[in-house]
Amino acid sequence: MKKEALFTDRAPKPAGPYSQAIKIGGFLFISGQIPINPETGKIVEGGIEEQTRQVMENIKAIVEAAGYTMNDIVKVFVFLNDLSQFPKFNAEYAKYFKEKPPARTTVGASIPKNALLEVSAIAYKCEEKS
């Protein structure tokens, strides 16, 4: 298996020495996404709902660019700067996983650029045998 770094301009450019995602075998490891609009390079305005939506759209763009779907996500790591915002975050997040939602870990954390959240994920899809 070879390690492949993936990039799409539909998600924010990495701000450091990391890839948007790494594919190896059937696994796709998606780097933590904060609510940056890829067109402006800035954090989206609004509260936790708007920021959650942008983060999930960034993840969706990366997943789709790699040939996966949101249904292929098996594990999500969520970092919230204020855990009291969890119910609002959760309501928006649930819109992206209607059936068989992935396993998830949620913790409180200090997030770069004063963002309200950061989310990373792991997706898996069986590779086609040729």
Contact map, one row per residue, 1 for C-alpha under 8 A:
1110000000000000000000011000000000000000000000000000000000000000000000000000000000000000000000000000000000000000000000000000000000
1111000000000000000000011000000000000000000000000000000000000000000000000000000000000000000000000000000000000000000000000000000000
1111100000000000000001111000000000000000000000000000000000000000000000000000000000000000000000000000000000000000000000000000000000
0111110000000000000001110000000000000000000000000000000000000000000000000000000000000000000000000000000000000000000000000000000000
0011111000000000001111100000000000000000000000000000000000000000000000000000000000000000000000000000000000000000000000000000000000
0001111100000000001111100000000000000000000000000000000000000100010000000000000000000000000000000000000000000000000000000000000000
0000111110000000001110000000000000000000000000000000000000000100100000000000000000000000000000000000000000000000000000000000000000
0000011111100000000100000000000000000000000000000000000000001100100000000000000000000000000000000000000000000000000000000000000000
0000001111111000000000000000000000000100000000000000000000000000000000000000000000000000000000000000000000000000000000000000000000
0000000111110000000000000000000000000110000000000000000001001100000000000000000000000000000000000000000000000000000000000000000000
0000000111111000000000000000000000001100000000000000000001101100000000000000000000000000000000000000000000000000000000000000000000
0000000011111100000000000000000000011110100000000000000001000000000000000000000000000000000000000000000000000000000000000000000000
0000000010111110000100000000000000000100000000000000000000000000000000000000000000000000000000000000000000000000000000000000000000
0000000000011111111100000000000000000000000000000000000000000000000000000000000000000000000000000000000000000000000000000000000000
0000000000001111110000000000000000000000000000000000000000000000000000000000000000000000000000000000000000000000000000000000000000
0000000000000111110000000000000000000000000000000000000000000000000000000000000000000000000000000000000000000000000000000000000000
0000000000000111111000000000000000000000000000000000000000000000000000000000000000000000000000000000000000000000000000000000000000
0000000000000111111100000000001000000000000000000000000000000000000000000000000000000000000000000000000000000000000000000000000000
0000111000000100111111000000001000000000000000000000000000000000000000000000000000000000000000000000000000000000000000000000000000
0000111100001100011111000000011000000000000000000000000000000100000000000000000000000000000000000000000000000000000000000000000000
0000111000000000001111100001111000000000000000000000000000000100000000000000000000000000000000000000000000000000000000000000000000
0011110000000000001111110001110000000000000000000000000000000000000000000000000000000000000000000000000000000000000000000000000000
0011110000000000000011111111100000000000000000000000000000000000000000000000000000000000000000000000000000000000000000000000000000
1111000000000000000001111111000000000000000000000000000000000000000000000000000000000000000000000000000000000000000000000000000000
1110000000000000000000111110000000000000000000000000000000000000000000000000000000000000000000000000000000000000000000000000001000
0000000000000000000000111111000000000000000000000000000000000000000000000000000000000000000000000000000000000000000000000001111000
0000000000000000000000111111100000000000000000000000000000000000000000000000000000000000000000000000000000000000000000000111100000
0000000000000000000011110111110000000000000000000000000000000010000000000000000000000000000000000000000000000000000000000111000000
0000000000000000000011100011111000000000000000000000000000000000000000000000000000000000000000000000000000000000000000001110000000
0000000000000000000111000001111100000000000000000000000000100110000000000000000000000000000000000000000000000000000000011110000000
0000000000000000011110000000111110000000000000000000000000000000000000000000000000000000000000000000000000000000000000011000000000
0000000000000000000000000000011111000000000000000000000000000000000000000000000000000000000000000000000000000000000001111000000000
0000000000000000000000000000001111110000000000000000001001100000000000000000000000000000000000000000000000000000000001110000000000
0000000000000000000000000000000111110000001000000010011000000000000000000000000000000000000000000000000000000000001011100000000000
0000000000000000000000000000000011111000001100000011111001000000000000000000000000000000000000000000000000000000001011000000000000
0000000000010000000000000000000011111101111100000000011000000000000000000000000000000000000000000000000000000000000000000000000000
0000000000110000000000000000000000111111111100000000010000000000000000000000000000000000000000000000000000000000000000000000000000
0000000011111000000000000000000000011111110000000000000000000000000000000000000000000000000000000000000000000000000000000000000000
0000000001010000000000000000000000001111100000000000000000000000000000000000000000000000000000000000000000000000000000000000000000
0000000000000000000000000000000000011111110000000000000000000000000000000000000000000000000000000000000000000000000000000000000000
0000000000010000000000000000000000011111111000000000000000000000000000000000000000000000000000000000000000000000000000000000000000
0000000000000000000000000000000000011101111100000000000000000000000000000000000000000000000000000000000000000000000000000000000000
0000000000000000000000000000000001111000111110000010000000000000000000000000000000000000000000000000000000000000001000000000000000
0000000000000000000000000000000000111000011111000110010000000000000000000000000000000000000000000000000000000000000000000000000000
0000000000000000000000000000000000000000001111100110000000000000000000000000000000000000000000000000000000000000000000000000000000
0000000000000000000000000000000000000000000111111110000000000000000000000000000000000000000000000000000000000000000000000000000000
0000000000000000000000000000000000000000000011111110000000000000000000000000000000000000000000000000000000000000000100000000000000
0000000000000000000000000000000000000000000001111111000000000000000000000000000000001001100000000000000000000000000110000000000000
0000000000000000000000000000000000000000000001111111100000000000000000000000000000000001100100000000000000000000000000000000000000
0000000000000000000000000000000000000000000111111111110000000000000000000000000000000000000000000000000000000000000000000000000000
0000000000000000000000000000000001100000001111111111111000000000000000000000000000000000000000000000000000000000001110000000000000
0000000000000000000000000000000000100000000000011111111100000000000000000000000000000000100110000000000000000000000010000000000000
0000000000000000000000000000000000100000000000001111111110000000000000000000000000000000000110000000000000000000000000000000000000
0000000000000000000000000000000001111000000100000111111111000000000000000000000000000000000000000000000000000000000000000000000000
0000000000000000000000000000000011110000000000000011111111100000000000000000000000000000000000000000000000000000000001100000000000
0000000000000000000000000000000000000000000000000001111111110000000000000000000000000000000010010000000000000000000000100000000000
0000000000000000000000000000000000000000000000000000111111111000000000000000000000000000000000000000000000000000000000000000000000
0000000001110000000000000000000010100000000000000000011111111100000000000000000000000000000000000000000000000000000000000000000000
0000000000100000000000000000010010000000000000000000001111111110000000000000000000000000000000000000000000000000000000011000000000
0000000000000000000000000000000000000000000000000000000111111111000011000000000000000000000000000000000000000000000000000000000000
0000000101100000000000000000000000000000000000000000000011111111100000000000000000000000000000000000000000000000000000000000000000
0000011101100000000110000000010000000000000000000000000001111111110000000000000000000000000000000000000000000000000000000000000000
0000000000000000000000000001010000000000000000000000000000111111111111000000000000000000000000000000000000000000000000000010000000
0000000000000000000000000000000000000000000000000000000000011111111111000000000000000000000000000000000000000000000000000000000000
0000001100000000000000000000000000000000000000000000000000001111111100000000000000000000000000000000000000000000000000000000000000
0000010000000000000000000000000000000000000000000000000000000111111100000000000000000000000000000000000000000000000000000000000000
0000000000000000000000000000000000000000000000000000000000000011111110000000000000000000000000000000000000000000000000000000000000
0000000000000000000000000000000000000000000000000000000000000011111111010000000000000000000000000000000000000000000000000010100000
0000000000000000000000000000000000000000000000000000000000010011001111111000000000000000000000000000000000000000000000000000000000
0000000000000000000000000000000000000000000000000000000000010011000111111000000000000000000000011000000000000000000000000000000000
0000000000000000000000000000000000000000000000000000000000000000000011111100000000000000000000001001100000000000000000000000000000
0000000000000000000000000000000000000000000000000000000000000000000111111100000000000000000000000000000000000000000000000011100000
0000000000000000000000000000000000000000000000000000000000000000000011111111000000000000000000000000010000000000000000001111000000
0000000000000000000000000000000000000000000000000000000000000000000000111111000000000000000000000000111000000000000000001111000000
0000000000000000000000000000000000000000000000000000000000000000000000001111100000000000000000000000011100000000000000001110000000
0000000000000000000000000000000000000000000000000000000000000000000000001111110000000000000000000000011110000000000000111100000000
0000000000000000000000000000000000000000000000000000000000000000000000000011111000000000000000000000000111000000000000111000000000
0000000000000000000000000000000000000000000000000000000000000000000000000001111100000000000000000000000111100000000011110000000000
0000000000000000000000000000000000000000000000000000000000000000000000000000111110000000000000000000000001111010000011100000000000
0000000000000000000000000000000000000000000000000000000000000000000000000000011111101100000000000000000001111110000111000000000000
0000000000000000000000000000000000000000000000000000000000000000000000000000001111100000000000000000000000011110001110000000000000
0000000000000000000000000000000000000000000000000000000000000000000000000000000111111100000000000000000000011000000100000000000000
0000000000000000000000000000000000000000000000000000000000000000000000000000000111111100000000000000000000110000000000000000000000
0000000000000000000000000000000000000000000000000000000000000000000000000000000001111110000000000000000000000000000000000000000000
0000000000000000000000000000000000000000000000010000000000000000000000000000000101111111100000000000000000000000000000000000000000
0000000000000000000000000000000000000000000000000000000000000000000000000000000101111111110000000000000000000000000000000000000000
0000000000000000000000000000000000000000000000000000000000000000000000000000000000011111111000000000000000000000000000000000000000
0000000000000000000000000000000000000000000000011000000000000000000000000000000000001111111100000000000000000000000000000000000000
0000000000000000000000000000000000000000000000011001000000000000000000000000000000001111111110000000000000000000000000000000000000
0000000000000000000000000000000000000000000000000000000000000000000000000000000000000111111111000000000000000000000000000000000000
0000000000000000000000000000000000000000000000000000000000000000000000000000000000000011111111100000000000000000000000000000000000
0000000000000000000000000000000000000000000000001001100000000000000000000000000000000001111111110000000000000000000000000000000000
0000000000000000000000000000000000000000000000000001100100000000000000000000000000000000111111111000000000000000000000000000000000
0000000000000000000000000000000000000000000000000000000000000000000000000000000000000000011111111100000000000000000000000000000000
0000000000000000000000000000000000000000000000000000000000000000000000000000000000000000001111111100000000000000000000000000000000
0000000000000000000000000000000000000000000000000000000100000000000001000000000000000000000111111100000000000000000000000000000000
0000000000000000000000000000000000000000000000000000000000000000000001100000000000000000000011111111110000000000000000000000000000
0000000000000000000000000000000000000000000000000000000000000000000000000000000000000000000001111111100000000000000000000000000000
0000000000000000000000000000000000000000000000000000000000000000000000000000000000000000000000001111100000000000000000000000000000
0000000000000000000000000000000000000000000000000000000000000000000000100000000000000000000000001111110000000000000000000000000000
0000000000000000000000000000000000000000000000000000000000000000000000100100000000000000000000001111111000000000000000000000000000
0000000000000000000000000000000000000000000000000000000000000000000000001111000000000000000000001001111100000000000000000000000000
0000000000000000000000000000000000000000000000000000000000000000000000000111000000000000000000000000111110000000000000000000000000
0000000000000000000000000000000000000000000000000000000000000000000000000011110000000000000000000000011111000000000000000000000000
0000000000000000000000000000000000000000000000000000000000000000000000000001110000000000000000000000001111100000000000000000000000
0000000000000000000000000000000000000000000000000000000000000000000000000000111100000000000000000000000111110000000000000000000000
0000000000000000000000000000000000000000000000000000000000000000000000000000011100100000000000000000000011111000000000000000000000
0000000000000000000000000000000000000000000000000000000000000000000000000000001111100000000000000000000001111100000000000000000000
0000000000000000000000000000000000000000000000000000000000000000000000000000001111000000000000000000000000111110000000000000000000
0000000000000000000000000000000000000000000000000000000000000000000000000000000110000000000000000000000000011111010000000000000000
0000000000000000000000000000000000000000000000000000000000000000000000000000001110000000000000000000000000001111111111000000000000
0000000000000000000000000000000000000000000000000000000000000000000000000000000000000000000000000000000000000111111000000000000000
0000000000000000000000000000000000000000000000000000000000000000000000000000000000000000000000000000000000000011111000000000000000
0000000000000000000000000000000000000000000000000000000000000000000000000000000000000000000000000000000000000111111100000000000000
0000000000000000000000000000000001100000001000000010000000000000000000000000000010000000000000000000000000000011111111000000000000
0000000000000000000000000000000000000000000000110010000000000000000000000000000111000000000000000000000000000010011111000000000000
0000000000000000000000000000000001100000000000010011000000000000000000000000011110000000000000000000000000000010001111100000000000
0000000000000000000000000000000111100000000000000000001000000000000000000000011100000000000000000000000000000010001111110000000000
0000000000000000000000000000000111000000000000000000001100000000000000000001111000000000000000000000000000000000000011111000000000
0000000000000000000000000000011110000000000000000000000000100000000000000001110000000000000000000000000000000000000001111100000000
0000000000000000000000000000111100000000000000000000000000100000000000001111100000000000000000000000000000000000000000111110000000
0000000000000000000000000011110000000000000000000000000000000000000000001111000000000000000000000000000000000000000000011111000000
0000000000000000000000000011110000000000000000000000000000000010000100011110000000000000000000000000000000000000000000001111100000
0000000000000000000000000111000000000000000000000000000000000000000000011100000000000000000000000000000000000000000000000111110000
0000000000000000000000000110000000000000000000000000000000000000000100010000000000000000000000000000000000000000000000000011111000
0000000000000000000000000100000000000000000000000000000000000000000000000000000000000000000000000000000000000000000000000001111100
0000000000000000000000001100000000000000000000000000000000000000000000000000000000000000000000000000000000000000000000000000111110
0000000000000000000000000000000000000000000000000000000000000000000000000000000000000000000000000000000000000000000000000000011111
0000000000000000000000000000000000000000000000000000000000000000000000000000000000000000000000000000000000000000000000000000001111
0000000000000000000000000000000000000000000000000000000000000000000000000000000000000000000000000000000000000000000000000000000111
